[in-house]
Amino acid sequence: MWSGRFPRKASSPISPEPARRALVSLGLLPAPVFTFSQAAAVLGAEEAAGGPVLERLLEYLLEASVITVAGVRTETQTVLYEIPVLVYAYAREIATSRP
C-alpha cells in the first residue's frame, strides 16, 4: 500500500507536499478516472488558473506512479487519468475526513 510519501525528484519543480495535497484533493472526485478539467475543478482556482502548475502536479504524480494514463477520448483528444483503486480509496478517506 502507498505510504503517503513521494520521492524527492531533483528534476521536478514540484515538491512532495503540494503533490500529496493534490492527491488527497483528487480523492474528492466521484470516480478514480478523471480528466484535466475535472482535476482543475477539484484542485481549486489557483491550479485551474495556472494550467502549467496543474500539468506539473499531474506529471509529478505520473512519475511517482501514483496515477496513470487510462486512455484518450479520441473525439475530443482528452487524456483520461486514473488513480489506482486502493490509492483512490485512501485519498478519498483522508479528503472526506477533513473538517
C-alpha positions, 0 to 999 in steps of 0.5 A: 500500500502507498505510504503517503510519501513521494520521492524527492525528484531533483528534476521536478519543480514540484515538491512532495507536499503540494503533490500529496495535497493534490492527491488527497484533493483528487480523492474528492472526485466521484470516480478514480478516472478523471480528466484535466478539467475535472482535476482543475475543478477539484484542485481549486482556482489557483491550479485551474488558473495556472494550467502549467502548475496543474500539468506539473502536479499531474506529471509529478504524480505520473512519475511517482506512479501514483496515477496513470494514463487510462486512455484518450477520448479520441473525439475530443483528444482528452487524456483520461487519468486514473488513480489506482483503486486502493490509492483512490480509496485512501485519498478519498478517506483522508479528503472526506475526513477533513473538517 
